[in-house]
Amino acid sequence: MARTTKQLSGGGKDKFLRRLVAEAGLPVAQATALGDVLCDAIADVRVRRDAWEPRLQAAIEATDVPPASLPTVTAASAPVFDPFVFSALAVLTKHGRSALVERLSAIPAAADLQALAKAQHLAVDHNQSDVDQLRAAIATATEARLAERRAAAS
């Protein structure tokens, strides 16, 4: 018998809840606040595979989009920055530091870089406002996080 549900916890649960809230069409501030509350309040969740797998596929496709094809943002239509638009750890693992720095260079605002670092649990100085130094700090923090994960796995 095939399983029809999937247990999610930790980062997977958080990504699912944030994507679900983002799809609800709420204003950005409300969606972000609601996503944070849900992620903090819910320890784990069991999700129907037919609801989870399309969102997982969308997240995977968003992770594999090359930086050159990312849409440019204009002031008139400035969408809210999604700090999970790609996984810094996945890009570093699969494609290396140079690819990560390239993906980070597509993010022009320091506030967006800080949001990415916070959401992906990367230890950077949140008072840093220089975007070039912030990109380098994110790349270094991602390398450190990968080294910690590899050390823990050995």
CYANA upper distance limits for C-alpha pairs under 8 A (distance plus 0.5 A):
  4 THR  CA     48 ARG  CA      6.37
  4 THR  CA     49 ARG  CA      6.04
  4 THR  CA     50 ASP  CA      8.23
  5 THR  CA     46 ARG  CA      6.78
  5 THR  CA     47 VAL  CA      5.80
  5 THR  CA     48 ARG  CA      4.75
  5 THR  CA     49 ARG  CA      5.48
  6 LYS  CA     46 ARG  CA      6.01
  6 LYS  CA     47 VAL  CA      5.71
  6 LYS  CA     48 ARG  CA      6.77
  6 LYS  CA     49 ARG  CA      6.46
  6 LYS  CA     52 TRP  CA      8.20
  7 GLN  CA     44 ASP  CA      7.70
  7 GLN  CA     45 VAL  CA      6.39
  7 GLN  CA     46 ARG  CA      4.89
  7 GLN  CA     47 VAL  CA      6.86
  8 LEU  CA     12 GLY  CA      6.35
  8 LEU  CA     13 LYS  CA      5.33
  8 LEU  CA     44 ASP  CA      6.14
  8 LEU  CA     45 VAL  CA      5.83
  8 LEU  CA     46 ARG  CA      6.60
  8 LEU  CA     47 VAL  CA      7.80
  9 SER  CA     13 LYS  CA      5.08
  9 SER  CA     14 ASP  CA      7.95
  9 SER  CA     43 ALA  CA      6.83
  9 SER  CA     44 ASP  CA      4.87
  9 SER  CA     45 VAL  CA      7.02
 10 GLY  CA     14 ASP  CA      6.82
 10 GLY  CA     43 ALA  CA      7.87
 10 GLY  CA     44 ASP  CA      7.75
 11 GLY  CA     15 LYS  CA      6.57
 12 GLY  CA     16 PHE  CA      6.65
 13 LYS  CA     17 LEU  CA      6.64
 13 LYS  CA     39 CYS  CA      8.04
 13 LYS  CA     44 ASP  CA      7.04
 13 LYS  CA     45 VAL  CA      7.38
 14 ASP  CA     18 ARG  CA      6.56
 14 ASP  CA     39 CYS  CA      5.89
 15 LYS  CA     19 ARG  CA      6.52
 15 LYS  CA     84 PHE  CA      7.95
 16 PHE  CA     20 LEU  CA      6.54
 16 PHE  CA     52 TRP  CA      7.98
 16 PHE  CA     55 ARG  CA      7.81
 16 PHE  CA     56 LEU  CA      8.37
 17 LEU  CA     21 VAL  CA      6.63
 17 LEU  CA     35 GLY  CA      6.92
 17 LEU  CA     38 LEU  CA      7.62
 17 LEU  CA     39 CYS  CA      7.41
 18 ARG  CA     22 ALA  CA      6.52
 18 ARG  CA     32 THR  CA      8.18
 18 ARG  CA     35 GLY  CA      5.54
 18 ARG  CA     36 ASP  CA      8.36
 18 ARG  CA     39 CYS  CA      8.39
 19 ARG  CA     23 GLU  CA      6.72
 19 ARG  CA     55 ARG  CA      8.02
 20 LEU  CA     24 ALA  CA      7.16
 21 VAL  CA     25 GLY  CA      8.22
 21 VAL  CA     26 LEU  CA      8.18
 21 VAL  CA     31 ALA  CA      6.41
 21 VAL  CA     34 LEU  CA      7.84
 21 VAL  CA     35 GLY  CA      6.71
 22 ALA  CA     26 LEU  CA      7.57
 22 ALA  CA     28 VAL  CA      8.46
 22 ALA  CA     31 ALA  CA      6.57
 22 ALA  CA     32 THR  CA      8.49
 26 LEU  CA     30 GLN  CA      6.81
 26 LEU  CA     31 ALA  CA      6.03
 27 PRO  CA     31 ALA  CA      6.55
 28 VAL  CA     32 THR  CA      6.48
 28 VAL  CA     80 VAL  CA      6.93
 29 ALA  CA     33 ALA  CA      6.62
 30 GLN  CA     34 LEU  CA      6.44
 31 ALA  CA     35 GLY  CA      6.44
 32 THR  CA     36 ASP  CA      6.66
 33 ALA  CA     37 VAL  CA      6.73
 34 LEU  CA     38 LEU  CA      6.60
 35 GLY  CA     39 CYS  CA      6.55
 36 ASP  CA     40 ASP  CA      6.65
 37 VAL  CA     41 ALA  CA      6.48
 38 LEU  CA     42 ILE  CA      6.30
 39 CYS  CA     43 ALA  CA      8.03
 47 VAL  CA     51 ALA  CA      7.39
 47 VAL  CA     52 TRP  CA      6.77
 48 ARG  CA     52 TRP  CA      6.72
 49 ARG  CA     53 GLU  CA      6.08
 50 ASP  CA     54 PRO  CA      7.49
 51 ALA  CA     55 ARG  CA      7.59
 52 TRP  CA     56 LEU  CA      6.63
 53 GLU  CA     57 GLN  CA      6.54
 54 PRO  CA     58 ALA  CA      6.66
 55 ARG  CA     59 ALA  CA      6.69
 56 LEU  CA     60 ILE  CA      6.68
 57 GLN  CA     61 GLU  CA      6.59
 58 ALA  CA     62 ALA  CA      6.60
 59 ALA  CA     63 THR  CA      6.71
 59 ALA  CA     85 VAL  CA      8.08
 59 ALA  CA     86 PHE  CA      8.30
 60 ILE  CA     64 ASP  CA      6.91
 61 GLU  CA     65 VAL  CA      6.96
 62 ALA  CA     85 VAL  CA      6.68
 62 ALA  CA     86 PHE  CA      6.90
 63 THR  CA     85 VAL  CA      7.02
 63 THR  CA     86 PHE  CA      4.91
 63 THR  CA     87 SER  CA      7.02
 63 THR  CA     91 VAL  CA      8.31
 64 ASP  CA     86 PHE  CA      8.32
 65 VAL  CA     69 SER  CA      7.34
 65 VAL  CA     70 LEU  CA      7.69
 66 PRO  CA     70 LEU  CA      7.50
 66 PRO  CA    103 ARG  CA      8.34
 67 PRO  CA    102 GLU  CA      7.50
 67 PRO  CA    103 ARG  CA      5.94
 67 PRO  CA    106 ALA  CA      6.92
 70 LEU  CA    106 ALA  CA      8.30
 73 VAL  CA     77 SER  CA      7.40
 73 VAL  CA     78 ALA  CA      6.13
 73 VAL  CA     79 PRO  CA      7.88
 74 THR  CA     78 ALA  CA      6.06
 81 PHE  CA    112 ASP  CA      6.87
 82 ASP  CA    116 LEU  CA      8.35
 83 PRO  CA    112 ASP  CA      7.70
 83 PRO  CA    113 LEU  CA      8.49
 83 PRO  CA    115 ALA  CA      6.42
 83 PRO  CA    116 LEU  CA      4.78
 83 PRO  CA    117 ALA  CA      8.40
 83 PRO  CA    119 ALA  CA      6.75
 83 PRO  CA    120 GLN  CA      8.15
 84 PHE  CA    116 LEU  CA      7.42
 84 PHE  CA    119 ALA  CA      7.93
 84 PHE  CA    120 GLN  CA      8.05
 86 PHE  CA     90 ALA  CA      8.40
 86 PHE  CA     91 VAL  CA      8.12
 87 SER  CA     91 VAL  CA      6.74
 87 SER  CA    120 GLN  CA      8.02
 88 ALA  CA     92 LEU  CA      6.62
 88 ALA  CA    100 LEU  CA      7.04
 88 ALA  CA    120 GLN  CA      8.19
 88 ALA  CA    139 ALA  CA      8.46
 88 ALA  CA    142 THR  CA      7.15
 89 LEU  CA     93 THR  CA      6.53
 89 LEU  CA    142 THR  CA      6.44
 89 LEU  CA    143 GLU  CA      8.35
 89 LEU  CA    145 ARG  CA      8.32
 89 LEU  CA    146 LEU  CA      7.31
 90 ALA  CA     94 LYS  CA      6.46
 91 VAL  CA     95 HIS  CA      5.98
 91 VAL  CA     96 GLY  CA      7.20
 91 VAL  CA     99 ALA  CA      7.35
 91 VAL  CA    100 LEU  CA      6.25
 92 LEU  CA     96 GLY  CA      4.90
 92 LEU  CA     97 ARG  CA      5.91
 92 LEU  CA     99 ALA  CA      7.57
 92 LEU  CA    100 LEU  CA      6.16
 92 LEU  CA    142 THR  CA      7.96
 92 LEU  CA    143 GLU  CA      7.97
 93 THR  CA    146 LEU  CA      8.27
 95 HIS  CA     99 ALA  CA      6.23
 95 HIS  CA    100 LEU  CA      7.97
 96 GLY  CA    100 LEU  CA      7.01
 97 ARG  CA    101 VAL  CA      6.63
 97 ARG  CA    139 ALA  CA      7.30
 98 SER  CA    102 GLU  CA      6.62
 99 ALA  CA    103 ARG  CA      6.68
100 LEU  CA    104 LEU  CA      6.62
100 LEU  CA    139 ALA  CA      7.33
101 VAL  CA    105 SER  CA      6.56
101 VAL  CA    135 ARG  CA      7.30
101 VAL  CA    136 ALA  CA      7.95
101 VAL  CA    139 ALA  CA      7.13
102 GLU  CA    106 ALA  CA      7.31
103 ARG  CA    107 ILE  CA      7.96
104 LEU  CA    113 LEU  CA      8.19
104 LEU  CA    135 ARG  CA      6.69
105 SER  CA    135 ARG  CA      7.84
107 ILE  CA    112 ASP  CA      7.46
107 ILE  CA    113 LEU  CA      7.27
108 PRO  CA    112 ASP  CA      8.25
108 PRO  CA    131 VAL  CA      7.85
109 ALA  CA    113 LEU  CA      6.97
109 ALA  CA    131 VAL  CA      7.44
110 ALA  CA    114 GLN  CA      6.60
110 ALA  CA    129 SER  CA      6.30
110 ALA  CA    130 ASP  CA      7.33
110 ALA  CA    131 VAL  CA      5.70
110 ALA  CA    134 LEU  CA      7.75
111 ALA  CA    115 ALA  CA      6.63
111 ALA  CA    129 SER  CA      8.41
112 ASP  CA    116 LEU  CA      6.69
113 LEU  CA    117 ALA  CA      6.75
113 LEU  CA    131 VAL  CA      8.17
113 LEU  CA    134 LEU  CA      7.60
113 LEU  CA    135 ARG  CA      7.77
114 GLN  CA    118 LYS  CA      6.62
114 GLN  CA    126 HIS  CA      6.80
114 GLN  CA    134 LEU  CA      8.24
115 ALA  CA    119 ALA  CA      6.48
116 LEU  CA    120 GLN  CA      6.49
117 ALA  CA    121 HIS  CA      6.45
117 ALA  CA    122 LEU  CA      5.33
117 ALA  CA    123 ALA  CA      7.60
117 ALA  CA    124 VAL  CA      7.41
117 ALA  CA    138 ILE  CA      7.05
118 LYS  CA    122 LEU  CA      6.65
118 LYS  CA    123 ALA  CA      8.22
122 LEU  CA    138 ILE  CA      7.20
122 LEU  CA    141 ALA  CA      6.09
122 LEU  CA    142 THR  CA      6.81
122 LEU  CA    145 ARG  CA      7.84
123 ALA  CA    138 ILE  CA      8.19
123 ALA  CA    141 ALA  CA      6.25
124 VAL  CA    134 LEU  CA      8.19
124 VAL  CA    137 ALA  CA      6.57
124 VAL  CA    138 ILE  CA      6.95
124 VAL  CA    141 ALA  CA      7.22
128 GLN  CA    133 GLN  CA      8.15
128 GLN  CA    134 LEU  CA      6.90
129 SER  CA    134 LEU  CA      7.56
130 ASP  CA    134 LEU  CA      6.54
131 VAL  CA    135 ARG  CA      6.53
132 ASP  CA    136 ALA  CA      6.84
133 GLN  CA    137 ALA  CA      6.56
134 LEU  CA    138 ILE  CA      6.61
135 ARG  CA    139 ALA  CA      6.73
136 ALA  CA    140 THR  CA      6.65
137 ALA  CA    141 ALA  CA      6.47
138 ILE  CA    142 THR  CA      6.50
139 ALA  CA    143 GLU  CA      6.78
140 THR  CA    144 ALA  CA      6.75
141 ALA  CA    145 ARG  CA      6.61
142 THR  CA    146 LEU  CA      6.64
143 GLU  CA    147 ALA  CA      6.66
144 ALA  CA    148 GLU  CA      6.66
145 ARG  CA    149 ARG  CA      6.72
146 LEU  CA    150 ARG  CA      6.67
147 ALA  CA    151 ALA  CA      6.57
148 GLU  CA    152 ALA  CA      6.59
149 ARG  CA    153 ALA  CA      6.67
150 ARG  CA    154 SER  CA      6.86
